[in-house]
Amino acid sequence: MIHPRAQTVGELGERALLARILAILGDGSHARVGPGDDAAVLRVPDGRVVVTTDTLVHGPDFRLAWSSGFDLGFKSAAVNLADVAAMGARPIALFVALALPDATTSGFVEDLARGLRDACSELAPGCAVEGGDLTASDTLTIAVTAIGVLDGLSPVLRSGARPGDVVAVAGELGAAARGLGLLFERFRDGSGNPVPVDVEVLTAAERADLAAQLRPRPPIALGPVAAAAGATALMDVSDGLLLDATRMADASRATIDLDARLDAVDLRGGEGHALLACFPPGVALPEGFRPVGSVRERSGEAVTVGGETVSGHLGWDPHRDWDSGRG
């Protein structure tokens, strides 16, 4: 059977491409005015919104040889949903701006839309893509803005950790970093250029690590759960537990001491998007959270491991680590 050549976005044009995207996203919108108008109109139950934005750019943030359109749609949604959850909020809407080279196939963009849709459905039911923008660019770029609501709760900031608090994590640590390392170690040619992934040569554990990198599944629902349980501080672990715990400790003017049993990848590996939380002593940790340390009076160091000073790089820095695959 001969298949017709896939149309590119340059051949298809913005209007036809947008129609295909909207057909995939479907009618899951809960907005008063959803996709298709000049702007969306959202219901805001208690008058407050949580807003975050993140941009993925081909080259520094992903490689097309390794990521499908579906992967990129899923990941770009997941990383923004995690930031909303990290405030103790419930995501309700995404706005997606795509800058596309003219040679991009319409099928790739349709797969990206499916990834966005499925990430919302799986990770944050009730959240949907409510609008966005399409434009042309020499570099594929995906910019997502996420909106969340607090449902009567107070936002949980990274600055609220207090001495005596239990430090806890929900979600995976280290897996996404191992997956990135796997890509750089196994799927580059002799010149260092990315080559497509052959999942058949991977073990089950390696496939799981790769999935954590390409399609992360942060515990979005546990953000509001942590807030309701009395979390004093909360944030997304996107750049590694050590680095993000340092940010929380600095913001809280405290010292966070992490469990010495955590391994190097768990401590320094980035892009996992787990949730890092602090809870007052005596508070039962919500299901899904596990203890990984404690908060102490500030003692000079922002973060220690087993009471010892930490040396070397603390975590993931895309400007430094991407080309080396170090996480």
Rosetta silent file (secondary structure, phi, psi, omega in degrees, C-alpha in Angstrom):
SEQUENCE: MIHPRAQTVGELGERALLARILAILGDGSHARVGPGDDAAVLRVPDGRVVVTTDTLVHGPDFRLAWSSGFDLGFKSAAVNLADVAAMGARPIALFVALALPDATTSGFVEDLARGLRDACSELAPGCAVEGGDLTASDTLTIAVTAIGVLDGLSPVLRSGARPGDVVAVAGELGAAARGLGLLFERFRDGSGNPVPVDVEVLTAAERADLAAQLRPRPPIALGPVAAAAGATALMDVSDGLLLDATRMADASRATIDLDARLDAVDLRGGEGHALLACFPPGVALPEGFRPVGSVRERSGEAVTVGGETVSGHLGWDPHRDWDSGRG
SCORE:     score description
SCORE:     0.000 S_00000001
   1 L     0.000  132.995 -179.738    0.000    0.000    0.000 S_00000001
   2 L   -98.349  122.340  179.425    1.338    3.411   -0.951 S_00000001
   3 L   -93.593  138.961  177.012    0.782    6.127    1.632 S_00000001
   4 L   -65.486  149.708  178.807    0.573    9.746    0.515 S_00000001
   5 L   -61.890  136.798 -179.856    3.406   11.966    1.657 S_00000001
   6 L   -64.626  138.187  176.689    2.633   13.638    4.971 S_00000001
   7 L   -74.446  145.994  174.633    1.777   17.304    4.664 S_00000001
   8 E   -91.989  165.034  178.989    4.031   19.805    6.359 S_00000001
   9 H   -67.429  -28.943  176.919    2.755   22.682    8.455 S_00000001
  10 H   -65.319  -37.465  179.169    4.062   25.049    5.780 S_00000001
  11 H   -76.370  -35.075 -174.345    1.890   23.352    3.172 S_00000001
  12 H   -76.086  -42.367 -178.095   -1.121   22.986    5.422 S_00000001
  13 L    89.774  158.311 -172.788   -1.272   26.522    6.805 S_00000001
  14 H   -63.249  -44.410 -174.168   -2.237   27.807   10.234 S_00000001
  15 H   -62.956  -46.605 -178.898   -6.021   27.598    9.873 S_00000001
  16 H   -69.119  -37.616  178.832   -6.106   23.970    8.744 S_00000001
  17 H   -65.029  -43.235  179.251   -3.449   22.936   11.267 S_00000001
  18 H   -62.293  -38.588  178.506   -5.345   24.567   14.119 S_00000001
  19 H   -61.529  -38.852  178.609   -8.525   22.771   13.064 S_00000001
  20 H   -67.930  -40.434  179.161   -6.714   19.446   13.301 S_00000001
  21 H   -63.362  -46.422 -177.997   -5.308   20.285   16.721 S_00000001
  22 H   -65.432  -32.172  177.375   -8.700   21.337   18.093 S_00000001
  23 H   -64.794  -34.657  179.319  -10.298   18.155   16.739 S_00000001
  24 H   -75.570  -41.931 -178.762   -7.803   16.111   18.772 S_00000001
  25 H   -65.484  -27.198  173.629   -8.140   18.152   21.955 S_00000001
  26 L    73.318 -158.631 -173.807  -11.903   17.597   21.801 S_00000001
  27 L  -110.714   36.824 -179.450  -14.545   19.163   23.987 S_00000001
  28 L   -78.731    2.559 -176.971  -12.994   18.586   27.408 S_00000001
  29 L   -67.592  136.819  172.853  -12.985   22.306   28.158 S_00000001
  30 L  -110.135   11.427 -179.863  -14.664   23.521   31.337 S_00000001
  31 L   -76.642  156.393  173.031  -14.038   27.175   30.503 S_00000001
  32 L   -66.295  -38.938  172.144  -16.834   29.644   29.925 S_00000001
  33 E  -131.438  117.445 -176.077  -15.094   30.419   26.641 S_00000001
  34 L  -101.982 -154.182 -176.135  -12.603   27.803   25.458 S_00000001
  35 L   -59.304  144.396  175.089  -10.344   27.355   22.421 S_00000001
  36 L   116.390  -14.567  177.158  -11.293   29.123   19.204 S_00000001
  37 L  -105.639 -175.660 -179.330  -11.889   32.700   20.328 S_00000001
  38 L   -67.763  -29.295  178.211   -9.413   35.548   20.802 S_00000001
  39 L  -155.654  159.361  178.169   -8.971   34.630   24.452 S_00000001
  40 L   -89.726  156.405  173.019  -10.332   32.132   26.964 S_00000001
  41 E  -124.217  117.699 -175.002  -12.659   32.926   29.853 S_00000001
  42 L  -108.057  149.557  170.673  -12.143   30.700   32.893 S_00000001
  43 L   -81.039  131.434  178.725  -14.198   30.088   35.993 S_00000001
  44 L  -122.903   99.768 -169.829  -12.186   30.962   39.121 S_00000001
  45 L   -55.362  -46.343 -175.193  -14.023   29.567   42.169 S_00000001
  46 L  -114.919   17.277  174.000  -12.390   31.615   44.953 S_00000001
  47 L    82.610    1.975 -179.989  -10.984   34.552   42.999 S_00000001
  48 L  -121.705  143.315  175.201   -7.358   33.413   43.075 S_00000001
  49 L  -129.365  151.095  171.971   -5.295   31.724   40.366 S_00000001
  50 E  -108.054  129.733 -174.710   -1.869   30.107   40.309 S_00000001
  51 E  -128.515  135.459  176.087    0.034   30.744   37.070 S_00000001
  52 E  -144.694  159.822  177.467    3.271   29.249   35.758 S_00000001
  53 E  -145.232  150.697 -178.884    5.016   28.960   32.395 S_00000001
  54 E  -150.137  146.802 -177.921    7.757   26.826   30.925 S_00000001
  55 E  -125.355  133.051  174.224    9.411   26.603   27.512 S_00000001
  56 E  -111.917  125.816 -175.944   10.949   23.583   25.781 S_00000001
  57 E  -121.174  133.288  178.192   13.338   24.357   22.927 S_00000001
  58 E   -60.713  128.495 -176.895   14.797   21.863   20.482 S_00000001
  59 L   115.015  -78.991 -178.750   18.479   21.500   21.282 S_00000001
  60 L   -75.469  -24.156 -174.256   18.864   22.539   24.911 S_00000001
  61 L  -112.533  -24.872  177.739   15.652   20.855   26.155 S_00000001
  62 E  -160.256  164.646  175.157   14.960   17.900   23.855 S_00000001
  63 L  -126.434  130.934 -177.298   16.166   16.133   20.700 S_00000001
  64 L   -65.788  -24.001  176.515   13.769   15.052   17.999 S_00000001
  65 L   -65.742  -23.826 -175.671   15.792   11.902   17.382 S_00000001
  66 L  -106.753  -23.866 -173.756   14.838   10.786   20.890 S_00000001
  67 L  -116.950  131.114  173.498   11.389   12.307   21.458 S_00000001
  68 L   -81.623  170.314  175.145    8.196   11.722   19.494 S_00000001
  69 H   -59.613  -40.944  179.122    5.536   14.370   19.098 S_00000001
  70 H   -62.652  -44.110  177.722    3.456   12.542   21.705 S_00000001
  71 H   -54.526  -48.135 -175.066    6.417   12.490   24.116 S_00000001
  72 H   -67.383  -38.813  176.573    6.903   16.239   23.776 S_00000001
  73 H   -64.062  -44.641 -178.861    3.230   17.035   24.246 S_00000001
  74 H   -63.962  -47.210 -177.434    3.022   14.835   27.323 S_00000001
  75 H   -66.727  -42.134 -178.216    6.228   16.185   28.865 S_00000001
  76 H   -64.258  -31.905  173.723    5.476   19.847   28.177 S_00000001
  77 H   -71.788  -47.012 -173.653    2.144   19.420   29.950 S_00000001
  78 H   -60.010  -43.128 -175.428    3.565   17.395   32.834 S_00000001
  79 H   -68.068  -30.619  177.214    6.336   19.822   33.794 S_00000001
  80 H   -79.494  -38.043  175.468    3.873   22.713   33.981 S_00000001
  81 H   -60.123  -37.006  179.823    1.240   20.737   35.853 S_00000001
  82 H   -64.192  -37.622  179.287    3.942   19.873   38.405 S_00000001
  83 H   -67.205  -35.413  175.853    4.678   23.551   39.039 S_00000001
  84 H   -66.778  -46.850  179.345    1.004   24.218   39.740 S_00000001
  85 H   -60.036  -32.800 -178.234    0.815   21.218   42.074 S_00000001
  86 L   -69.590   -7.165  172.612    3.950   22.461   43.837 S_00000001
  87 L   -99.947    2.041 -175.657    1.939   25.462   45.069 S_00000001
  88 L    81.328   19.642 -174.311   -0.736   23.182   46.505 S_00000001
  89 L  -107.221  164.558  178.456   -3.072   24.051   43.638 S_00000001
  90 E  -106.047  120.667 -178.903   -5.281   22.084   41.252 S_00000001
  91 E   -67.215  138.995  177.816   -4.549   22.612   37.533 S_00000001
  92 E  -124.987  -18.876 -175.343   -7.536   23.704   35.447 S_00000001
  93 E  -158.447  146.351  170.827   -6.115   24.970   32.136 S_00000001
  94 E  -121.238  145.691  171.876   -3.102   24.974   29.826 S_00000001
  95 E  -124.161  125.774 -168.577   -2.287   27.513   27.135 S_00000001
  96 E  -121.439  123.245  175.037    0.148   26.263   24.517 S_00000001
  97 E  -109.112  125.958 -179.708    2.203   28.296   22.053 S_00000001
  98 E  -114.308  126.265  171.483    3.954   26.355   19.290 S_00000001
  99 E  -108.432  114.073 -167.018    6.733   27.801   17.130 S_00000001
 100 E  -121.050  131.406  168.558    7.128   25.349   14.248 S_00000001
 101 L   -62.109  145.868 -178.115    9.571   25.009   11.355 S_00000001
 102 L   -58.718  -27.503 -177.383    7.674   24.875    8.067 S_00000001
 103 L   -79.582   -6.294  178.324    9.027   21.366    7.404 S_00000001
 104 L   -61.444  133.384 -179.306    7.348   19.935   10.538 S_00000001
 105 E   -77.891  150.393  177.408    4.771   17.334    9.500 S_00000001
 106 H   -63.138  -33.416  178.776    1.146   17.762   10.445 S_00000001
 107 H   -62.085  -38.737  177.656    1.226   14.242   11.889 S_00000001
 108 H   -62.113  -44.445 -178.532    3.939   15.256   14.351 S_00000001
 109 H   -67.494  -38.385  177.445    1.866   18.224   15.535 S_00000001
 110 H   -63.844  -40.263  176.359   -1.239   16.067   15.845 S_00000001
 111 H   -63.840  -38.101  177.630    0.735   13.584   17.986 S_00000001
 112 H   -61.863  -41.806  177.951    1.939   16.483   20.130 S_00000001
 113 H   -63.366  -38.740  177.256   -1.679   17.525   20.673 S_00000001
 114 H   -63.571  -38.396  177.847   -2.552   13.953   21.668 S_00000001
 115 H   -63.919  -43.020  176.013    0.281   14.013   24.203 S_00000001
 116 H   -59.840  -47.896 -178.851   -1.016   17.241   25.723 S_00000001
 117 H   -61.052  -46.456 -175.619   -4.545   15.858   25.881 S_00000001
 118 H   -71.106  -34.001  176.825   -3.534   12.536   27.413 S_00000001
 119 H   -63.268  -43.658  177.288   -1.235   14.122   30.008 S_00000001
 120 H   -62.017  -45.402 -177.763   -4.100   16.302   31.224 S_00000001
 121 H   -62.655  -41.307 -176.571   -6.483   13.355   31.271 S_00000001
 122 H   -80.355  -45.417 -170.779   -4.075   11.097   33.165 S_00000001
 123 H   -92.250  -30.684 -174.907   -2.307   13.509   35.498 S_00000001
 124 L  -144.735   69.632 -179.790   -4.866   16.264   36.094 S_00000001
 125 L   -53.032  135.733 -176.386   -8.418   15.221   35.196 S_00000001
 126 L    98.433  -16.728  175.034  -10.539   18.288   34.553 S_00000001
 127 L   -89.614  145.270 -179.066   -7.622   20.265   33.140 S_00000001
 128 E  -149.728  161.027  172.703   -7.615   20.982   29.406 S_00000001
 129 E   -75.662  119.544 -174.050   -5.844   23.042   26.763 S_00000001
 130 E  -108.588    1.918  179.100   -7.925   26.215   26.582 S_00000001
 131 E   163.050 -174.220 -179.481   -5.988   28.192   23.982 S_00000001
 132 E   160.273 -149.671 -175.367   -2.590   29.150   22.668 S_00000001
 133 E  -156.712  150.653  173.519   -0.788   30.303   19.560 S_00000001
 134 E  -123.420  134.983  175.000    0.833   29.000   16.391 S_00000001
 135 E  -151.009  168.408 -179.649    3.760   30.669   14.665 S_00000001
 136 E   -96.108  147.662  179.818    6.661   29.824   12.375 S_00000001
 137 L  -161.036  154.041  174.232   10.252   29.455   13.541 S_00000001
 138 L   -73.839  -18.796 -177.248   13.505   27.844   12.478 S_00000001
 139 L  -122.238  125.384  178.305   13.617   26.107   15.890 S_00000001
 140 L   -63.297  122.830 -177.207   10.818   23.956   17.269 S_00000001
 141 E  -136.321  135.686  179.517    9.691   25.566   20.525 S_00000001
 142 E  -123.320  114.551  178.941    6.860   24.624   22.886 S_00000001
 143 E  -114.601  125.261 -176.797    5.786   27.202   25.464 S_00000001
 144 E  -122.547  132.361  169.983    3.106   26.227   27.957 S_00000001
 145 E  -111.527  130.921 -179.403    1.336   28.355   30.542 S_00000001
 146 E  -113.940  142.293  179.280   -0.581   26.485   33.234 S_00000001
 147 E  -118.568  135.678  176.493   -3.378   27.862   35.411 S_00000001
 148 E  -133.261  164.003  177.163   -4.417   26.400   38.758 S_00000001
 149 E  -124.598  156.115 -172.668   -6.914   27.119   41.524 S_00000001
 150 L   -99.146   -9.551  176.169   -6.509   26.772   45.275 S_00000001
 151 L    50.458   41.367  176.897  -10.004   25.549   46.184 S_00000001
 152 L    85.999   -8.832  178.091  -10.034   27.562   49.392 S_00000001
 153 L   -83.669  163.176  172.822   -6.570   26.445   50.533 S_00000001
 154 L   -87.581  144.415  176.076   -3.630   28.770   51.075 S_00000001
 155 L   -62.931  143.287  178.373   -0.753   28.511   48.591 S_00000001
 156 L  -102.293  117.635 -175.841    2.186   26.556   49.975 S_00000001
 157 L   -95.497  164.720  176.392    5.473   28.380   49.354 S_00000001
 158 L   -76.817   -7.429 -173.790    9.019   27.071   49.399 S_00000001
 159 L   -94.323    7.737 -172.393    9.828   29.569   52.153 S_00000001
 160 L   -99.655    2.516 -178.208    7.770   28.004   54.937 S_00000001
 161 L   -64.402  138.546 -177.987   10.026   25.191   56.200 S_00000001
 162 L  -130.339  148.270  178.534   10.668   25.382   59.958 S_00000001
 163 L   -51.163  134.854 -177.093   13.106   23.590   62.297 S_00000001
 164 L    98.172  -18.492  178.841   11.661   20.259   63.370 S_00000001
 165 L   -63.113  149.821  171.228    9.682   19.741   60.154 S_00000001
 166 E   -88.893  131.738  176.384    9.839   16.386   58.412 S_00000001
 167 E   -94.159  130.342 -175.757   11.107   16.590   54.827 S_00000001
 168 E  -138.063  159.184 -179.464    9.253   14.257   52.463 S_00000001
 169 E  -131.417  142.562  169.101    9.082   13.418   48.774 S_00000001
 170 E  -122.684  133.449 -178.475    6.315   12.113   46.509 S_00000001
 171 L   105.083 -178.193 -174.564    7.202   10.719   43.106 S_00000001
 172 L   -85.721  143.379  170.277   10.337    9.304   41.551 S_00000001
 173 L  -117.230  134.816  171.901   13.883   10.413   42.233 S_00000001
 174 L    88.427  -27.593 -174.281   16.743    9.576   39.886 S_00000001
 175 H   -63.050  -46.080 -178.685   14.852    7.682   37.181 S_00000001
 176 H   -63.553  -37.095  178.138   14.649   10.577   34.695 S_00000001
 177 H   -66.910  -40.369  176.202   18.359   11.306   35.163 S_00000001
 178 H   -63.654  -38.192  178.366   19.221    7.664   34.517 S_00000001
 179 H   -63.915  -39.840  178.049   17.034    7.813   31.403 S_00000001
 180 H   -66.450  -41.752  177.094   18.877   10.868   30.123 S_00000001
 181 H   -60.802  -37.931  178.346   22.210    9.208   30.793 S_00000001
 182 H   -61.888  -42.199  179.080   21.003    6.187   28.860 S_00000001
 183 H   -61.118  -45.037 -177.874   20.208    8.319   25.820 S_00000001
 184 H   -72.662  -30.292 -177.729   23.658    9.902   25.790 S_00000001
 185 H   -82.145  -33.841 -169.087   25.488    6.649   26.437 S_00000001
 186 H  -113.620  -18.026 -170.775   23.621    4.335   24.051 S_00000001
 187 L  -128.085   53.960  170.644   21.905    6.373   21.365 S_00000001
 188 E  -135.054  149.522  179.282   24.471    8.620   19.726 S_00000001
 189 L   -84.527 -174.263 -176.583   26.541    7.992   16.616 S_00000001
 190 L   -62.701  -21.909  178.510   30.309    8.237   16.310 S_00000001
 191 L   -93.108    0.792  179.500   30.090   12.002   15.931 S_00000001
 192 L    89.376    4.726 -179.357   27.969   12.375   19.048 S_00000001
 193 L   -82.368  143.071  179.922   24.736   13.082   17.188 S_00000001
 194 E   -62.548  143.331  173.773   21.489   11.588   18.560 S_00000001
 195 L  -125.697  155.634 -177.525   20.107    8.490   16.840 S_00000001
 196 L   -56.625  148.183 -179.051   16.621    6.973   17.268 S_00000001
 197 L   -79.167  132.058  173.612   16.039    4.858   20.346 S_00000001
 198 L  -104.233   97.223 -174.882   15.777    1.090   19.873 S_00000001
 199 H   -68.306  -17.603 -178.353   13.677    0.009   22.849 S_00000001
 200 H   -66.586  -23.030 -178.468   14.169   -3.650   21.947 S_00000001
 201 H   -90.822    1.126 -176.397   17.746   -3.554   23.237 S_00000001
 202 L   -98.708  148.741  172.452   16.698   -2.149   26.619 S_00000001
 203 L   -76.397  168.930  178.279   15.868   -3.999   29.802 S_00000001
 204 H   -60.956  -39.417  179.554   12.550   -3.407   31.546 S_00000001
 205 H   -66.025  -39.589  178.965   14.294   -1.210   34.119 S_00000001
 206 H   -67.050  -37.491  177.276   15.970    0.839   31.383 S_00000001
 207 H   -63.909  -38.978  178.456   12.658    1.314   29.592 S_00000001
 208 H   -64.739  -41.602  178.010   11.116    2.609   32.810 S_00000001
 209 H   -64.589  -40.293  178.886   13.972    5.082   33.267 S_00000001
 210 H   -64.514  -40.802  178.145   13.623    6.237   29.669 S_00000001
 211 H   -63.272  -36.759  178.610    9.886    6.737   30.124 S_00000001
 212 H   -64.818  -29.571  177.075   10.559    8.827   33.235 S_00000001
 213 H   -80.460  -46.184 -172.878   12.735   11.116   31.119 S_00000001
 214 H   -84.668  -32.169 -179.797   10.588   11.339   27.990 S_00000001
 215 L  -135.227   70.091 -177.174    7.108   11.142   29.567 S_00000001
 216 L   -62.964  146.154 -179.864    7.400   12.113   33.248 S_00000001
 217 L  -124.716   75.904  179.555    4.405   11.398   35.445 S_00000001
 218 L   -64.608  153.389  179.491    4.590   13.722   38.459 S_00000001
 219 L   -80.345   71.464 -171.708    2.111   13.094   41.318 S_00000001
 220 L   -57.975  -41.949 -175.628    0.002   16.140   40.454 S_00000001
 221 L   -64.562  -20.606 -176.598   -2.941   15.227   42.668 S_00000001
 222 H   -80.787  -10.581  175.120   -0.707   15.121   45.747 S_00000001
 223 H   -62.263  -57.211  175.943    0.029   18.857   45.665 S_00000001
 224 H   -62.069  -31.950  177.614   -3.413   19.850   47.011 S_00000001
 225 H   -62.653  -44.083  178.468   -3.325   16.800   49.290 S_00000001
 226 H   -62.327  -42.366  179.453   -0.082   18.054   50.860 S_00000001
 227 H   -61.499  -44.807 -179.225   -1.564   21.526   51.297 S_00000001
 228 H   -66.532  -27.401 -179.497   -4.673   20.150   52.980 S_00000001
 229 L   -82.170   -3.717  176.851   -2.493   18.007   55.277 S_00000001
 230 L    98.903   21.548  178.060   -0.685   21.098   56.580 S_00000001
 231 L   -54.724  136.177  179.478    2.498   21.185   54.505 S_00000001
 232 L   -91.863  -23.775  178.954    4.647   24.149   55.526 S_00000001
 233 E  -150.135  149.966 -175.272    6.720   24.219   52.336 S_00000001
 234 E  -157.495  140.329  173.803    6.336   22.650   48.922 S_00000001
 235 E  -161.931  164.922  178.583    8.114   22.694   45.572 S_00000001
 236 E   -85.673  132.230  176.906    8.742   20.750   42.394 S_00000001
 237 E   -91.647   88.214 -178.565   11.983   18.749   42.221 S_00000001
 238 L  -102.287  -22.957 -174.038   12.991   19.566   38.653 S_00000001
 239 L  -117.366   14.809 -179.918   16.732   20.111   39.041 S_00000001
 240 L   108.497  143.884 -175.269   17.660   17.439   41.577 S_00000001
 241 H   -60.766  -42.956 -179.311   16.833   16.932   45.246 S_00000001
 242 H   -61.552  -48.539 -176.482   20.028   18.555   46.526 S_00000001
 243 H   -67.221  -44.077 -178.149   19.680   21.691   44.416 S_00000001
 244 H   -73.268  -33.001  173.774   15.970   22.159   44.982 S_00000001
 245 H   -65.451  -33.761  175.286   16.279   21.423   48.706 S_00000001
 246 H   -62.919  -42.526  177.787   18.976   24.120   48.772 S_00000001
 247 H   -62.414  -42.348  178.842   16.520   26.575   47.215 S_00000001
 248 H   -65.742  -43.046 -179.395   13.886   25.646   49.782 S_00000001
 249 H   -64.434  -42.417  178.525   16.366   25.929   52.658 S_00000001
 250 H   -63.278  -44.315  179.995   17.619   29.316   51.465 S_00000001
 251 H   -64.291  -32.369 -177.724   14.087   30.638   51.052 S_00000001
 252 H   -92.303   -4.992 -177.619   13.181   29.345   54.525 S_00000001
 253 L    54.959   46.466 -178.753   16.440   30.476   56.160 S_00000001
 254 E  -137.298  177.607  172.505   16.906   26.984   57.528 S_00000001
 255 E  -113.998  133.403  174.953   19.092   23.915   56.998 S_00000001
 256 E  -106.721  123.099  177.289   17.679   20.774   55.415 S_00000001
 257 E  -104.276  117.479 -177.428   19.442   17.544   56.345 S_00000001
 258 E   -94.281  155.912 -177.414   18.772   14.742   53.861 S_00000001
 259 L   -63.866  128.731 -178.713   18.910   11.009   54.523 S_00000001
 260 L   -67.196  -14.224 -179.474   22.419    9.582   54.009 S_00000001
 261 L   -80.228  -10.979  176.307   20.892    6.448   52.444 S_00000001
 262 L   -68.820  135.287 -178.578   19.859    8.369   49.307 S_00000001
 263 L   -84.894  175.222 -172.803   22.211    7.543   46.432 S_00000001
 264 H   -61.640  -39.827 -178.931   24.008   10.032   44.196 S_00000001
 265 H   -69.982  -39.336  176.747   21.477    9.875   41.361 S_00000001
 266 H   -61.284  -37.725 -176.777   18.557   10.320   43.745 S_00000001
 267 H   -77.368  -39.926 -169.445   20.284   13.355   45.242 S_00000001
 268 H  -110.892  -12.859 -175.578   21.617   15.050   42.110 S_00000001
 269 L   -72.627  134.215 -177.593   19.522   13.738   39.216 S_00000001
 270 L  -102.748  178.883  172.236   17.209   16.265   37.584 S_00000001
 271 L    71.187   16.027  179.925   14.030   16.344   35.500 S_00000001
 272 L   -85.700  -29.360  177.225   12.060   13.925   37.659 S_00000001
 273 L    60.834   37.763  167.444    9.454   16.467   38.848 S_00000001
 274 E   -70.949  170.707  175.803    8.770   14.803   42.181 S_00000001
 275 E  -106.547  128.299  177.394    7.194   16.929   44.915 S_00000001
 276 E  -104.532  125.288 -175.442    9.360   18.026   47.846 S_00000001
 277 E  -136.942  155.573  171.710    7.396   18.937   50.970 S_00000001
 278 E  -120.091  138.641  179.934    7.886   19.766   54.625 S_00000001
 279 E  -128.207  144.031  178.878    5.379   18.792   57.292 S_00000001
 280 L   -60.372  150.959  178.368    5.226   19.792   60.964 S_00000001
 281 L   -59.788  138.942  179.444    6.458   17.187   63.456 S_00000001
 282 L    90.444  -13.104  177.573    3.718   14.789   64.496 S_00000001
 283 L   -81.478  130.008  178.072    1.656   15.276   61.341 S_00000001
 284 L   -67.404  128.844  178.892    0.942   12.010   59.528 S_00000001
 285 L   -66.562  134.793  176.013    2.464   12.094   56.062 S_00000001
 286 L   -60.572  149.839  177.218   -0.186   11.847   53.346 S_00000001
 287 L   -56.750  133.343 -177.649   -0.222    8.595   51.419 S_00000001
 288 L   105.803  -19.877  176.351    2.306    8.818   48.584 S_00000001
 289 L   -98.202  144.694  176.820    4.871   10.845   50.553 S_00000001
 290 E  -131.301  143.092 -177.564    7.929    9.269   52.154 S_00000001
 291 E   -71.593  138.801  178.182   10.355   10.883   54.623 S_00000001
 292 E  -134.012    7.198 -179.724   13.787   11.846   53.265 S_00000001
 293 E   166.784 -165.304 -179.015   15.143   14.222   55.899 S_00000001
 294 E  -148.437  160.818  178.429   14.469   16.924   58.452 S_00000001
 295 E  -101.424  136.486  179.670   14.644   20.693   58.858 S_00000001
 296 E  -128.247  166.766  172.155   17.081   22.209   61.361 S_00000001
 297 E   -56.553  144.765 -179.686   18.102   25.656   62.519 S_00000001
 298 L   -60.189  126.485 -175.103   20.315   27.329   59.935 S_00000001
 299 L  -126.027   29.591 -179.163   23.871   26.197   60.646 S_00000001
 300 L   103.188  -55.788  179.404   25.850   27.736   57.809 S_00000001
 301 L   -89.273  139.932  176.912   25.094   25.116   55.146 S_00000001
 302 L   -70.717  -42.667 -177.610   21.747   25.174   53.370 S_00000001
 303 E  -134.598  137.550  172.049   21.715   21.408   52.866 S_00000001
 304 E  -126.083  161.628  175.973   23.590   18.544   54.490 S_00000001
 305 E  -124.227  115.051 -175.167   23.412   14.798   53.890 S_00000001
 306 L    60.320   30.241  179.834   23.541   12.701   57.025 S_00000001
 307 L    82.092   -0.559 -176.019   24.783   15.804   58.810 S_00000001
 308 E  -104.863  147.955  177.404   27.764   16.149   56.470 S_00000001
 309 E   -63.776  143.527  179.884   28.639   18.997   54.114 S_00000001
 310 L   -97.461  136.426  177.030   27.930   18.369   50.436 S_00000001
 311 L  -119.688  165.582  179.242   30.621   18.934   47.814 S_00000001
 312 L    81.695 -174.590 -178.520   30.562   19.049   44.020 S_00000001
 313 L   -69.192  146.112 -173.396   27.705   20.071   41.740 S_00000001
 314 L   -90.149  -28.064 -176.269   24.313   19.997   43.407 S_00000001
 315 L  -176.752 -157.134 -171.532   22.002   19.123   40.531 S_00000001
 316 L   -80.670  128.552  174.786   20.772   19.627   37.007 S_00000001
 317 L  -130.753  107.533 -175.637   21.709   22.749   35.064 S_00000001
 318 H   -60.404  -27.074  179.931   20.490   22.654   31.429 S_00000001
 319 H   -73.720  -21.906 -177.323   23.069   25.242   30.380 S_00000001
 320 H  -109.098  -36.263 -164.514   25.870   23.023   31.695 S_00000001
 321 H   -99.241  -19.702 -170.262   24.595   19.444   31.752 S_00000001
 322 H   -59.115  -48.936 -175.321   22.497   18.823   28.644 S_00000001
 323 H   -69.260  -19.975  178.540   25.271   18.015   26.193 S_00000001
 324 H   -93.118  -14.854 -176.759   26.991   15.726   28.685 S_00000001
 325 L    74.918   10.551 -178.198   23.830   13.930   29.734 S_00000001
 326 L   -79.332  132.952  178.386   24.781   14.523   33.348 S_00000001
 327 L  -134.577    0.000    0.000   21.843   14.760   35.708 S_00000001
